Amino acid sequence: MKLPDKNPAREWSSSGFRYYPLSLFYRKQFGGRIRKISLDAGFGCPNVDGTVGRGGCIFCNIQSFSPSRRGSTRTISQQIDDAIWRLRGRYRADGFLAYFQPATNTYAPPERLRAVYEEALAHPEVVGLAIGTRPDCAGEEVLDLLAELAERTWLLVEYGLQSIHDRSLAWMNRGHRVDAFFDAVERTRRRGLRFGAHVILGLPGETAEDMIATAKTLAKLNAHSVKIHNLYAARDTRLAEEVAAGNVILPTQEAYLDDVIGFLEHLSPHCVIDRLLSNAPPEYLVAPPWCLEGAAVRQAIEAELLRRDTWQGRLWKTGGENASDLAVESPDRL
């Protein structure tokens, strides 16, 4: 790998990586192997219940990515104990991160949020919190609560961004514009909280330059981490209907590899890569079939990075822009 001596990517490239993997960050942060536990507190979504919209995002079938929504309800403590028992049977683990994943995990009164977060933190093997939410559900009281918790534990707020382009957000029926993300990030950072973002590559109508613009935005905002998703269709969603009707063509694996590599090249080398692709269980997945081979696709991405002799942050440029500056620059803001 041809890296300049002062390139910050050397921090992880010296371990043989061409991107900054989550596993390496965990070892650096916690001094051991950390496993993430997906927890379901039973929260809803304002884009489903009519507060901002109905029907949810075009791609969303919550049961497809949340086993907890397919079975009986359990307490947070029970979910943690069950997950630890399963994970310890498969992996070595030195600690666990409580990840509030399904639905919108700040969409409740602060007293209820405090109760479920505190229940997770009370478990002796939980070393921190990751909280997935929407940028339009990050009120001042919620962020104050998270800042208070962050004083005594490691904490990450994960915002569902998907894209910086308002036309894409409208297509997927997100129920908010990109301004909501910029606003939430600015207020999150003001409190000293780290944030991550979820993005989808291969959205209809988005060019390589559009996806790179999303990467550049996250780099300018100093996102702690990013989850990269390929666009896939799960059953019982409007996206599945659009795919079946021929109105949406999902990316091929080859196209997705190009998208991921272009995205990584413009991302900050300091940004942790939480995920390189996504899928649904076979019984929920409609298309594309290639995303079921997660390990093989990750290996293909890594092999292509090696073949091109490129890496995360190769085309990254530092910048001092803040969230307000970026909101003005957003090409679809008006």
Secondary structure, DSSP 8 states (H G I E B T S, - for coil): ----TT-TTHHHHTTT-SS-BHHHHHHHHHSS-EEEEEE------TTTBSSS-BS--TT--HHHH-GGGGS----HHHHHHHHHHHHHTTS--SEEEEEE-SS-TT-S-HHHHHHHHHHHHTSTTEEEEEEEE-GGG--HHHHHHHHHHHTTSEEEEEEEEE-S-HHHHHHTT-SS-HHHHHHHHHHHHHTT-EEEEEEEES-TT--HHHHHHHHHHHHHTT-SEEEEEE--EETTSHHHHHHHTTS-----HHHHHHHHHHHHHHS-TTSEEEES-----TTTEEE-GGGG-HHHHHHHHHHHHHHTT--TTTT-------HHHHHHH-TT--
